[in-house]
Structures are given as structure tokens and as C-alpha cells.
Amino acid sequence: MIDLVQQRRLGIDGPLVSAVGLGCNNFGRTGTLTEDLDGTAAVIDAALDSGVTLLDTADIYGGHGRSETLIGEALARSGRRDEVFLATKFGHQDVDMGIAEGHGKGSRAYIREAVEGSLRRLGTDRIDLYQMHTPDPSTPIAETIGALEELVAEGRILHYGHSNFTAEQIRVADFAARERGGRWISAQDEYSLLKRDVEIDRLPAARAAGLGFLPYYPLANGLLTGKYRRGAVPPGTRGELRPTIVEHAPWDAIEAFGSFCERRGVSMLEATFGWLLAQRGVSSVIAGATRPEQVRANAAAAAWTPTAEDLAQITAIFGGSARGADAESR
């Protein structure tokens, strides 16, 4: 019998989501096993069978909606839409989706058009979590919140969050939403043992606002999975396509982490997920997968419970006491 992934609250009083989320940025990407429907459906089914119910995508993933389209088709094929907490994003400043020309990507006009496209591609009548992908410097945040609140009132989206906000933007957005009687429920940003700068101000700001924090790239391009070795790039891995990932990795720390895991009798995957999920404010860890066995391994890894001593040792390996981190054993 498969042990299902633990469910955790998204923020202080948000909905329950799986402690491991499935990052869907590779769905539809050329050259991956999930570039077509069969590959995507296999990963989604393996995720749901393992209790990974949070699917995180964006309108730009896979190239102009391809990831959303494949997710919609996979869920329609399996009939499992109601098992999923479906999260997508809108408004990445660096990608032109060809909609709402002349309007900022946080504007009401843009959001209204973007959400209709996502709903159509996903084949659903509602989005569980609609996230602003990057801040829009051209649109007042109050206008963005007003548009999102309209969609909540209409039932088109159930909750809204943001991604890649600075600490100050998190605070301003939270204040503006509360003034309108609304509420952001999540913040998503890059966070891993190899990239901990969010601990300085963004993670504390998210905690103060009662947001659920969603780390992406938690495995640091695979460096924290144990499949890479100093000076060696396994064939078929991301490191083969981007060798600088391996060449410039902090190998002393990674190897010390590997030794810790061996002594403790856990995998690097387990220790990585365990450490992240022990950070106060983290609700779910978003990890990508292109094969069913990958998502099953991610789901299983989240079951390890680190002690306070484990957390301290892992933290020390990657740079001493955490800068602003607030970890607790589970």
C-alpha cells in the first residue's frame, strides 16, 4: 500500500494542499518525456496515485499554454479533475502572450483575458489558485487585486497568490488586499539549500502576511538529488545540456551533505525535502518531474521527519546558521 503525501494548510487559514507539489513547467516542452499527452498523463496519474494533488503550471509553460492544454486533456481523459488542486499563473513580464495589447499584465483587462485562456486550455470551470507570475510595475496593485476579487466572486478562481515578489511588494500587496477585504494566500519563489536568500526578507514577509510559501527549484537543477558527482555529468540529465550547473556547483558542501545522508541512512532527496518542509511558513515544495518514477520518489521522500539536530547539521553544511530561517522539526 502506498503512503500518501501529507496534506498541509496553504498559509494560516487557506485550503489543504499536498506537501509536495508537481511542477508542470516541462509539460509540452520539446525533447522531454512529457512533451505529449501520454507522457504528461502518466506523470499526473502517478502523482495523484501518490497523494501529490497540487499541480503548479503557468500560461507560458510548454510554450504559450501547451502545459495547461496537456494538463486539461490528461485530466479529462482520467476524469480526475476533482482530485487536483490546480494552480496556474498569469502575467510574466518577459513573455508576450499576445493578449490585451496596450495593457499592463496586472491590469483588469489583461487578467480577464488571461484567465479565460487558462480556463479554456485547462478544460475546467475554475482555477483553485491563480498566481501573478511576476510583479507588474506599470499597474497599481489595487487594480490587480480588484480584478482577482471579481474572479473569486464569480467563482472563476477560488484563491489567488503571487510569485517572485520582493519583501516590500509582499507587504504592500498584503495591505492593499486587506483594505479591500481580500486576501492573497500564497507566495512562490526559488528556495533550496543552495539558494537561501529568501530567508533574509521574503520568507519572513510571507510568514508575517500569513501566506503559504511555495519553493520552486528545490532540488537546484538536480544537484541535491545525488545523481551528480564532482567532474561527472550523467548522460540524459539537465547537466548535460547545461554543464555549468555541475562545473560551478559548491561541491564541498554537496559532498558533505551526501556524507551526512549516508550516516543518517536517508537519501539526499529525503533530506532536502525534509529540511525545506521544516522551514516555518513553507506549505508545499514544488518539484518538477518528467517520469512517473520521479514523482513517486519525490512523494516518498517527503515522509522523512528530521530532528532538530538533523536540521541544524544540514543548515550548517550549507553556510552556518540560517539567515532569517525559522526551522522546526516535524
C-alpha positions in Angstrom: 0.0 0.0 0.0 1.3 3.5 -1.0 1.7 6.0 1.8 0.1 9.2 0.6 1.7 12.5 0.9 0.7 14.6 3.9 -1.7 17.4 3.4 -0.8 20.8 4.8 -2.5 24.2 5.1 -1.7 26.7 2.5 -0.9 29.7 4.7 -2.6 30.4 8.1 -6.1 29.6 7.1 -6.0 28.5 3.4 -7.0 25.2 1.8 -5.2 22.0 2.3 -2.6 21.0 -0.3 -0.1 18.2 -0.7 3.2 18.8 1.0 4.8 18.0 -2.4 3.5 19.8 -5.4 4.1 18.8 -9.1 5.8 21.5 -11.1 4.5 21.3 -14.6 6.9 23.5 -16.4 8.2 20.6 -18.5 4.8 19.5 -19.8 4.8 20.2 -23.5 8.5 21.1 -23.7 10.2 19.6 -26.8 12.6 16.8 -26.1 11.1 15.8 -22.7 9.1 12.7 -22.0 6.2 14.9 -21.1 6.1 16.8 -24.4 3.0 14.8 -25.4 -0.3 13.8 -23.8 0.7 10.2 -23.0 3.9 11.3 -21.1 2.1 14.1 -19.3 -0.9 11.9 -18.3 1.5 9.2 -17.0 3.2 11.7 -14.6 -0.1 13.2 -13.5 -1.6 9.8 -12.7 1.5 8.7 -10.8 1.3 12.0 -8.8 -2.3 11.6 -7.9 -1.9 7.9 -7.0 0.9 9.0 -4.6 -1.2 11.8 -3.0 0.5 14.7 -4.8 -2.6 16.7 -5.6 -1.1 20.2 -6.1 -0.3 20.8 -9.8 1.5 24.0 -10.5 1.7 25.4 -14.0 1.6 28.7 -15.9 0.2 30.0 -19.1 3.7 30.3 -20.5 4.9 26.8 -19.7 5.5 24.5 -22.6 5.2 27.5 -24.9 2.0 29.6 -24.9 -0.3 27.4 -23.0 0.9 24.0 -24.1 1.4 22.8 -20.5 -2.1 23.9 -19.5 -3.6 22.2 -22.6 -1.9 18.9 -21.8 -3.0 19.0 -18.2 -6.6 19.7 -19.2 -6.5 16.8 -21.7 -4.9 14.5 -19.2 -7.5 15.3 -16.5 -10.4 14.9 -19.0 -9.0 11.5 -20.1 -8.8 10.3 -16.5 -11.8 12.0 -15.0 -9.7 13.1 -12.0 -10.1 16.9 -12.1 -11.8 16.9 -8.7 -8.8 15.2 -7.1 -6.5 18.1 -8.1 -5.7 21.4 -6.5 -5.0 23.2 -9.8 -2.6 26.2 -9.7 -1.6 28.3 -12.7 0.0 31.7 -13.3 -0.5 34.8 -15.4 1.4 37.9 -16.3 5.1 37.0 -16.7 6.7 40.3 -17.7 9.3 38.7 -20.0 6.9 36.7 -22.2 4.4 38.2 -24.7 1.2 36.1 -24.7 -0.3 38.3 -27.4 -3.3 39.4 -25.4 -4.7 42.7 -24.1 -2.3 44.7 -26.1 -1.5 48.1 -24.6 -2.5 47.0 -21.1 -0.2 46.1 -18.2 0.0 42.4 -17.2 -1.5 43.1 -13.8 -4.4 45.2 -15.3 -8.0 44.2 -15.2 -8.2 43.9 -19.0 -5.2 41.6 -19.1 -6.3 39.4 -16.2 -9.8 39.0 -17.6 -8.4 37.8 -21.0 -5.7 35.7 -19.5 -7.9 33.8 -17.1 -10.4 32.9 -19.9 -7.5 31.4 -21.9 -6.2 29.4 -19.0 -9.7 28.1 -18.1 -10.3 27.0 -21.7 -6.9 25.3 -22.1 -7.3 23.5 -18.7 -10.8 22.4 -19.6 -12.1 23.5 -16.2 -14.7 25.9 -14.8 -12.5 27.1 -12.0 -8.8 27.6 -11.1 -8.0 26.7 -7.5 -5.0 29.1 -7.2 -4.4 31.9 -9.7 -0.9 33.4 -9.3 0.6 36.6 -10.5 3.8 35.3 -12.1 5.9 38.4 -11.8 5.2 41.9 -10.5 3.8 44.5 -12.9 5.5 47.8 -12.4 3.0 49.6 -14.7 -0.2 48.7 -12.9 -1.3 49.7 -9.3 -1.6 46.6 -7.2 -5.0 47.7 -6.1 -6.3 47.3 -9.7 -4.8 43.8 -9.8 -6.4 42.8 -6.6 -9.8 44.2 -7.7 -9.7 42.1 -10.8 -8.8 39.0 -8.9 -11.5 39.6 -6.3 -14.0 39.9 -9.2 -12.9 36.4 -10.4 -13.3 35.0 -6.9 -16.8 36.4 -6.6 -17.7 34.9 -10.0 -16.2 31.5 -9.0 -13.7 31.6 -11.9 -10.9 31.3 -9.4 -11.0 30.2 -5.8 -7.8 31.7 -4.4 -5.0 34.0 -5.6 -1.3 34.3 -4.9 1.8 35.7 -6.3 5.3 34.7 -7.4 8.7 36.4 -7.4 7.6 39.4 -5.3 10.2 41.3 -3.2 9.6 41.6 0.5 8.3 45.1 0.1 6.0 44.1 -2.7 4.6 41.3 -0.5 3.9 43.7 2.3 2.3 46.3 0.1 0.2 43.7 -1.7 -1.0 42.2 1.6 -2.0 45.6 2.9 -3.8 46.6 -0.3 -5.8 43.3 -0.3 -6.8 43.5 3.3 -8.1 47.1 2.7 -10.4 45.7 0.1 -11.5 42.8 2.3 -9.5 40.4 0.1 -6.6 38.1 0.8 -3.6 36.7 -1.0 -2.9 33.1 0.2 0.5 32.2 -1.2 3.9 33.3 -2.3 6.1 31.3 -4.6 9.9 31.8 -5.0 13.1 29.9 -5.7 14.3 28.3 -2.5 16.7 25.4 -1.9 19.7 24.5 0.3 21.8 26.1 -2.4 19.8 29.3 -2.8 18.7 30.6 0.6 18.5 34.4 0.0 14.7 34.3 0.5 15.4 33.7 4.2 16.7 37.3 4.5 13.4 39.1 3.9 10.9 37.4 1.5 10.2 34.3 3.6 9.7 36.3 6.8 7.5 38.8 4.9 5.4 36.0 3.6 5.1 34.5 7.1 4.1 37.8 8.6 1.3 38.1 6.0 0.1 34.6 6.7 0.9 33.3 3.3 1.8 29.8 2.4 5.3 29.8 0.9 5.9 27.5 -2.1 9.5 26.9 -3.0 10.4 26.2 -6.6 13.6 24.7 -7.9 14.0 22.9 -4.5 16.5 20.4 -6.0 18.7 23.0 -7.5 18.6 21.6 -11.0 19.2 18.1 -9.7 22.3 18.9 -7.7 20.5 17.9 -4.5 19.2 14.5 -5.8 22.5 12.6 -5.5 22.7 11.8 -9.3 25.6 14.2 -10.0 29.2 13.8 -9.0 32.1 16.2 -9.0 33.5 16.3 -12.5 31.0 14.0 -14.0 27.8 14.7 -15.9 25.5 11.7 -16.3 24.1 11.3 -19.8 20.5 12.4 -20.3 20.5 14.8 -17.4 20.0 18.6 -17.3 23.6 18.9 -16.5 24.5 17.5 -20.0 22.6 20.4 -21.6 23.9 23.0 -19.1 27.3 21.8 -17.9 28.0 24.9 -15.9 25.4 23.6 -13.4 27.9 20.9 -12.5 31.1 22.9 -13.1 30.2 25.7 -10.7 28.4 23.7 -8.1 29.6 24.1 -4.4 30.9 20.5 -4.3 32.5 20.7 -0.9 29.0 21.4 0.6 27.2 18.9 -1.6 29.6 16.1 -0.8 29.4 16.9 3.0 25.6 16.7 2.6 26.0 13.4 0.9 28.1 12.1 3.8 25.5 13.3 6.3 22.8 11.5 4.4 24.8 8.3 4.4 25.4 8.5 8.2 21.8 9.2 8.8 20.5 6.5 6.5 18.4 8.7 4.3 18.7 9.8 0.7 19.7 13.3 -0.4 16.1 13.6 -1.8 14.6 12.8 1.6 17.0 15.2 3.5 16.3 18.0 1.0 12.5 17.7 1.2 12.6 17.2 4.9 14.7 20.3 5.5 12.5 22.5 3.3 9.2 21.3 4.8 10.6 22.0 8.3 11.0 25.7 7.5 8.2 27.6 9.1 5.8 29.1 6.5 6.6 26.5 3.8 3.4 24.8 2.8 4.4 22.7 -0.2 7.5 22.1 -2.2 7.1 22.4 -5.9 9.3 19.8 -7.8 9.1 19.0 -11.5 9.1 15.5 -12.9 9.1 14.1 -16.4 8.8 10.4 -15.5 6.3 8.6 -13.1 9.1 7.2 -11.0 10.5 10.7 -10.4 7.2 12.0 -8.9 6.8 8.8 -6.9 10.3 9.3 -5.5 9.5 12.9 -4.6 6.3 11.9 -2.9 8.0 9.2 -0.8 10.9 11.5 0.1 8.5 13.9 1.9 7.8 11.2 4.6 11.2 11.7 6.3 10.9 13.6 9.6 14.2 15.4 10.5 15.1 16.0 14.2 16.2 19.4 15.4 19.8 18.1 15.4 19.3 16.9 11.8 18.1 20.4 10.7 21.0 22.1 12.5 23.6 19.9 10.8 22.1 20.3 7.4 21.8 24.1 7.8 25.5 24.3 9.0 26.7 22.3 6.0 25.3 25.0 3.6 26.6 28.1 5.3 26.1 28.1 9.1 23.0 29.3 10.9 20.2 30.1 8.5 19.9 33.8 7.7 16.5 34.5 8.9 15.3 30.9 8.7 13.0 29.6 11.3 13.0 25.8 11.2 11.3 23.3 13.4 11.4 19.6 13.5 8.2 17.8 12.3 
